[in-house]
Amino acid sequence: MFSRSRMQSAATALFGLVALSATPALSAEVVLRFGSINTENTAPYDQVLVPFAKAVDALTAEGGAPKAVVLLSPQGATFTQAHARRLAALGHVALLCGRYEGFDERVREVVATEELSIGDYVLSGGELAALVVVDAVSRWVPGVVGDGASVEGDSFSRGLLDFPHYTRPVDYDGHQVPGVLLSGHHAEVARWRKREALARTVARRPDLLREATLDEDERAWLAEWGWPGGKQIREARS
């Protein structure tokens, strides 16, 4: 079970700064605490440096230096499950969000410790990217997700996609739940899920296999399917 209140509590404790938008529309708190923008001398407005630097300085004075100051930017490394797990373990993270054109380059050089992107597309600002990071990272904080083992089994946790999931009814308009899932044989169910997760990854995201952690069974299945080979994969799943 996913606890929204637990996630919010974890996010509050973990993230010192979720979104600081360096625009003329800065919130009153940010303007008062971290410096207003001189609209006559600052151009473009979305690349100011001082508010970001002062924000991180204030966080450091109040609760110690963040273990990571992450710049949300299309130029960063692609955010992955591995990043989420690593950031969760740090305990204190600051996220910096720009608006429109980006950041003064010195934010990268002086303020941020790393740069992350949530994908190869453009948003108007980094706030939504920050929410994605907060949600993904918070899942790794103990107590946010009721069953911690389910987090370990999430898609990408071992570098593979998740296995197919089924609910009731058993038969829906001719589409049936696979018989092995109804067998009550836990070992066979686990084996089916592992095989299907691998097959789905091969069919949909074969690029993930370069970094995936595979066990002996999974390597044997790849050999059995003649990987690479789309026809063999389809036959293995049928």
PyMOL commands that set and color helices and strands:
alter all, ss='L'
color gray80, all
select helices_A, chain A and resi 4-14+28-34+45-47+50-63+81-90+105-111+127-138+148-152+179-182+186-204+206-210+216-224+230-237
alter helices_A, ss='H'
color red, helices_A
select strands_A, chain A and resi 15-17+68-78+93-97+114-117+171-172+175-176
alter strands_A, ss='S'
color yellow, strands_A
deselect
rebuild
show_as cartoon
